[in-house]
Amino acid sequence: MALLTKAPKGTQDLLPSQSHKNQYVENQMLEIAGNFGYKEIRTPVFEHTELFHRSVGDTTDVVQKEMYTFTDKGDRSITLRPEGTAGAARAFLEHGLFNEPLPQKVCYLTSCYRYEKPQAGRLREFHQFGVECFGTAEPSADAEIISLADSIFAFLGVTGLSLEINSIGCPECRKNYHKALKEYFAEHKDKLCPTCLDRLERNPMRILDCKSPVCSEIAAGAPVVIDYICEDCARHFETVKKYLDAMNITYRINPRIVRGLDYYTRTVFEFVSEQIGAQGTVCGGGRYDGLMDELGGAKTPSLGFGMGIERLLLLMEAQGVDFPEAKACDICIVSAGENAGLKAAEIAFDMRNSGISALTDISGRSVKAQMKFADKMKARYTVVIGDNELESGKVIVKKMSTGETEETSLETLAEDFMSISIRQSMDEIGTALDGIDINGFKI
């Protein structure tokens, strides 16, 4: 039979054999962010298109070429979110979070959508962990948010990342930089691509991000922004570095890291790996003190970062990082006959309500087939219920890894199982530790 359709290009299915890895990474991200005072925010998967024109910038490739935009039935222009910051910032303003104690710290796990050429680490539907800190201009906040990302990588066991930082100054000190860029690129106008020719007058910093090999080669010789930052911005950047030094976070200054939008200010940073090909940036962020103004709110200094989940998992797998095993089934209740099947369903229901993972036969399999199924599902324990067990009121609980068995009452199986499991696990731990010498003392 021919398959009706396949997943759209640039998307992928997350299968049960892999999903536990994503869950592990995402849960750790939320927990670590919580340790820094960040609370989860959830925003719509689509927004009014003008939000992204303002927040992402109409001279960017994202807005010009990559956004999924459509007109809805109310004749409104709607766009699937290409990133997470804009929605979080809009929610901050719309719901008056600026009236709450500042800074407001939010984090999110979100799907994003960009129409671009799919490749390793780059999909049209991808997932992002992000944090946003609204309401502080202090350089200590810049360093703290960098340390948050660093803590996530360290906890997950990711190595070989390079933290690259830069300062792109403020709008005032960037005026001289824009002037220098225009003068430099004007000398190469005949070689620039049509898109960069348009950017030359409107936003010359965007030329520095052009993917064209010719434009990239020209941009390599362009002036660097850090040479043009004002005294206040330079002082801010020096303080950020002092805080990073105090936390023993290694970094290097990369004067080529820029953001081509006016509301981005001062600190920008990236965590980069050379192990996942061209898409080496696993996390990128910085300060955007001018965004709230752009969205119609009061001036609110802010900063944040985005971390690509797919790229991070790609890197972790390339490095052979150990993931916890997927949670195995606690017990498989094998039944023989209709009455036994009813009893198995009753017991399983009680177990599940007590937090125990329990499987019963819902496919009409034979006892032998059910046992094979239990083995394939890596069930930790099995118990068989048949006519004899129903009559005697006794069942045998078997630990699959050791073959160890224990008899218990059928009627109290749901209550007894947890203590049986804990007791046998403690016995195994005691056996494993038996004879181990710790500082001269034998256990």
Secondary structure, 3 states (H helix, E strand, C coil): CCCCCCCCCCCCCCCHHHHHHHHHHHHHHHHHHHHCCCEECCCCCEEEHHHHHHHCCCCCHHHHHHCCEEECCCCCEEEECCCCHHHHHHHHHHCCHHHCCCCEEEEEEEEEECCCCCECCECCEEEEEEEEEECCCCHHHHHHHHHHHHHHHHHHCCCCCEEEEEECCCHHHHHHHHHHHHHHHHCCCCCCCHHHHHHHHHCHHHHHHCCCHHHHHHHCCCCCHHHHCCHHHHHHHHHHHHHHHHCCCCCEECCCCCCCCCCCEEEEEEEECCCCCCCCEEEEEEECCCHHHHCCCCCCCEEEEEEEHHHHHHHHHHCCCCCCCCCCCCEEEEECCHHHHHHHHHHHHHHHHCCCCEEECCCCCCHHHHHHHHHHCCCCEEEEECHHHHHHCEEEEEECCCCCEEEEECCCHHHHHHHHHHHHHHHHHHHHHCCCEECCEEC
